[in-house]
């Protein structure tokens, strides 16, 4: 299962990141943690975004123990579970740094119950995985664009999606006329959780592609979405017989260190800047392979409908 990953080595295949500033959201464990480590080891100053200060600072301490030189990892309070908190996190970062070279949108809620809505009846998963990420990214865009104007800069926005986006119902633009689709998976069941997850991962691809289309005319910022592969993450802890599932995942799936390779490639491989027409707005499978996203994800009408809905919701309109 991991044969393709052996050809990629983050120490030799990523560009020097010395002097560059990176944010990785949801980085206190799993893929985000490994992404922060690999990029710091290439010289980046990495802001490790986490909701919990205790877990975030604990992750920084573990990383420093493993070794992150010549770069550095800094804890950064980053809660994307509501738009207000996401915006506050972004504004907090703007007080810390005068540049931002890479934003890795990795934070994700991977298990929720529809009767535990985050805000306005929207499921916790959709709120964190899409609306919070959307707000956080847009609040940081002026700084990303400012950094992109610096000569020899290489600014990227990497949004971590999943092949599970293909499991989402084939939605037309009308599906995002209002927030109903973000509220309607109400069954307290695993299958419903998976449906909500698929929708949120579809939203990630729609957002990433629509964002690049909006950036392309006037800036050198590259936005792309990635699938990390099948990775042993914390998801099994939510399942019945969790110890058994954890054992099977560890046996069959990629470790997070390897699962982060594709995200790191998107964030720091030299070939991305050299071919923006190929990688900008792309959906990338491990490691560095551009593949077609689902038909719905490629539909510009659907992309624009979700973008407009998101803007209206964040502006406080009744949707």
C-alpha positions, 0 to 999 in steps of 0.5 A: 500500500505504501510503495508509491510513497517510498519514491518521495522523501521530504528531506530531499524533494522539498525546496528550502523553506528558510525564511518562509512562514507557514500555518498548518491548522489542526496540527496537534496530531495526525497529518497536520502534526507530521506536515508541521514537522516536515516543513519545519525541518526544511527551514520554515517557521511553522505556526501549529494551529490547534483549538486546545492550548494544552494539546497545541503546546504539548504537540510543539514540545513533542516536535521539538523533542523529535527535532525540527531544526533548522526551522521552528514550530510555534503554537497558534490558537486556532479554532475554526468551529465557528466563523467568528472564532475562525476570523479571530484566529486569523486576526490574531495571526496578523498581529504576529507576522508580516508575511505568510507563504503557505497556508495549509487548511488541514483542520477537520472534524471527522466525526459528529452527530447531526443533532449536535449542531455547531451554529445556526443548525449547521452540522459541526462537521460542515461548520468546521470543515468548510465555513470555518476554513472559508472564513479563516482563509479569506481573512488571511488573503490580503497577507497572502497576496501581499507576500506573493507580491514580493520578488521570488515569493512562492505562496500557496494555499493547500486544502486537505480534502479526501477521495471521500468527496466522491461519495457525496451526492451529485449536487447541482448549483441549486443544492447550495441555494440555501443552507438546507444541505448543510443541515439535513443529515439528521440521522444519528447513525454512522452512515449519516456521519459518513455522508456529512463527511463526504459533503464537507470534503466535496466542499473543500474541493469546490472551495479550493478550485473556486478560490484559485479561479478568483486569484488567478487574474491578479495574483501569483497565489496558487490554491490546490486541494489534496487527498492524503491517501488512506491514513491511520488517524484518530477516527477509530476512537469514535467507533465501536470496538475502537481498540480493534479498529485502531489495530487494523488501521495501524496495520493496513493504513499509512502512518501520519508521517507518510500520510503527510507527504502529499500535503507537504509536496503541495506546500513546498515541492519546487515543481508547483511554482514552475507549472501554475497552469497545471497545479493551480486549482488542481486536485492532487493524489499522493504523491503529486499526481494531478487527477480529476476530482468528481464531476460535481467538484469540477462544476463551476456552477456548483463551485460558484453557488457554494462560494456565494452561499458561504459569503452570504452566510458569513455576511449575516444574511438569512440563508 
